[in-house]
Amino acid sequence: MAPKSAEIATEDHPFPVFIGYDTHEDIAFEVAKFSMERRSTVPLDVQRISQIDLEKRGVWKRKQDPKQSTQFTYSRFYIPYVQNYKGWAYFCDDDFLWLGDIKELIDQCDDKYAIMCVQHDYKPTETSK
């Protein structure tokens, strides 16, 4: 059986990747994007996603949350909407430095799941981040 990436990441349809973007951390975004693209062996469509981008599109309706530490804290949840609720997409924060090939993650996409994520038990110790 061919790897999943061969099915869902082609020259005609690059795999969509969204990197959280914060205007205060532009360099971090550029490093994440560059390191991902440099190491990828599959075609990617890398885009930024942030509250500001969604406001410009007229789809952001939320007020600023005091616990919101970045401009993409909640905007990451708009990715299915941006993708017209079709296909797979990947999201990562802007503070990633990619040392491996994203193909390894794409190959793990499993259509029996609606979403796949890394979970951890995060308990804030402060009222604002």
C-alpha positions in Angstrom: 0.0 0.0 0.0 1.3 3.4 -0.9 2.0 5.9 1.8 -0.8 8.3 2.6 1.3 11.3 1.5 1.3 9.9 -2.1 -2.5 10.2 -2.1 -3.0 13.6 -0.5 0.2 15.6 -1.3 0.7 15.9 -5.0 2.1 18.6 -7.3 -1.5 19.4 -8.5 -2.8 19.4 -4.9 -0.1 20.3 -2.4 -0.8 19.4 1.2 -2.2 22.4 3.1 -0.3 23.5 6.2 -1.3 26.4 8.4 1.2 28.0 10.7 -0.1 30.2 13.5 0.9 33.8 12.9 1.4 36.6 15.4 2.6 40.0 14.2 4.9 40.1 17.3 6.6 36.9 16.2 7.2 37.3 12.5 10.7 35.9 12.6 9.5 32.8 14.4 6.9 32.2 11.7 9.5 32.6 8.9 11.8 30.1 10.6 9.0 27.5 11.0 7.9 28.0 7.4 11.5 27.8 6.0 12.6 24.8 8.1 9.4 22.9 7.2 9.7 23.6 3.4 13.4 22.9 3.4 13.0 19.4 4.8 9.7 18.4 3.1 9.9 15.8 0.4 6.2 16.3 -0.5 4.6 19.4 -2.1 3.1 21.8 0.5 0.8 24.8 0.5 2.0 26.7 3.6 -0.1 29.5 4.8 -0.3 31.6 7.9 -3.4 31.8 10.1 -4.2 34.4 12.7 -7.0 36.5 14.2 -6.0 39.5 12.0 -6.2 37.4 8.8 -9.6 36.1 9.7 -10.8 39.6 10.7 -9.8 40.9 7.2 -11.9 38.1 5.6 -14.9 39.1 7.7 -15.2 35.8 9.5 -13.7 36.7 12.9 -16.4 37.6 15.4 -14.7 37.0 18.8 -13.7 39.6 21.3 -10.1 39.5 22.7 -9.8 36.9 25.5 -7.4 37.9 28.4 -6.1 34.3 28.4 -5.4 34.5 24.6 -1.6 34.6 24.5 -1.2 34.8 20.7 -3.1 36.1 17.6 -3.8 32.5 16.6 -4.9 31.0 20.0 -8.4 30.5 18.6 -7.9 31.0 14.9 -6.5 27.5 14.5 -10.0 26.2 15.0 -11.1 28.0 11.8 -9.0 25.7 9.6 -11.8 23.4 8.7 -13.9 26.4 7.7 -11.0 27.8 5.6 -10.6 24.3 4.0 -14.4 24.2 3.2 -14.6 21.2 5.6 -12.7 19.0 3.0 -9.6 16.9 3.2 -6.7 16.9 5.6 -4.7 19.9 6.8 -1.9 20.4 9.3 -1.5 23.1 11.9 1.5 24.0 14.0 2.5 27.0 16.2 5.0 29.5 14.9 7.7 28.5 17.3 8.5 25.2 15.5 11.9 24.4 14.1 11.5 21.5 11.8 14.3 19.0 11.9 12.4 16.2 10.1 10.2 15.7 7.1 6.5 16.6 7.6 5.8 13.6 5.2 6.2 11.4 8.3 3.2 13.0 9.9 1.2 13.2 6.7 1.7 9.4 6.3 -0.1 8.9 9.6 -3.3 10.6 8.4 -6.1 8.1 9.0 -9.5 8.7 7.5 -11.3 6.9 10.3 -10.6 10.0 12.4 -12.1 13.5 11.9 -9.1 15.1 13.6 -5.8 13.9 15.0 -3.8 15.9 17.6 -1.2 15.6 20.3 -2.9 15.9 23.6 -1.4 17.1 26.9 -2.9 17.9 30.2 -2.4 21.7 30.3 -3.4 23.5 33.5 -2.7 27.2 33.5 -1.2 28.5 36.7 -2.0 32.1 35.9 -5.1 34.0 34.8 -3.3 35.4 31.7 -0.5 33.9 29.7 
